[in-house]
Amino acid sequence: MAKRPVSRKMSKPMRVFSWALISLVLLGFVVGPLARGALFYQNYRGEAVFVPFVILVGVVMVIAAIVGSRNR
């Protein structure tokens, strides 16, 4: 009996959910410093990261995941 090849591709809804979840988790990390009034926080290398820019990137990722799921 021949074995069928196993497909490792994720389904489209799962891909969209994954991107949205990753984006929301990243936004969650940024909300803490912003709630304390800090516009910058230090990343793992000790460099300053501008919080509003990270929020903008996260929102764009969520919108891209939602729009990308509707267009396919």
N, C-alpha and C positions, 0 to 999 in steps of 0.2 A: 504494500500500500504506500503510495507516494504522499509525502507530507506537503501541505500547502504552505507557501511562503507567508511568513507573518508580516503584516503591514504595521509599521511603527508610526504611521502618520496619525496625527490627532485630528479629530473631527473639527469642522469649522466652529461650531458653538463652543467647544472646549478651548480652541485657540483664542477666541475672542474673550472668553471668561478668564483665561490665563493672563492675557495682556492687561485686561481691566483690573484684575486682582493685583498684579505686580505694580501697576501704576498707583492704585489706591494705597497699597502698603508703603510705597515710597512717599506718597503725599502724607501719610500718617506720621512718618518719621520727621517730616518737616514742620508739622503743625506744632509740635512741642516747643521748639525754640521761638517760633513766631508768637505763640501764646504768652511766652515770658517777655515779649517785647524785643527780642533780639532779631536783627535783620541779617545777621551772619551766624554761621556755626562752623565748627572745625570738622573736616572729614578725617578719615583714618590716617592721612598723611600730615595732618596738622595745618592744612591750608584752609583759608576762609572760603565759605560757600555762601553766595547770596541767596537767601531763602525765597524771595518772590520769583526769582528766575527758576528755581527748582519747582515751585508750585506751577508756574506757567508750563514748563516741560511736562509735568505730570498730567495736567489738564488736557494738553494737546494729545498725549498718549491715549488717554481715556476716550477722547472724541474720535481719534483715528481708529481705535478698536471698534467703536460703535458704528461709525460711518462705513468702515471697511467691511463689517459684517452685513450691512444692508445692501451694499453694492455687488455682492457676489451671488 
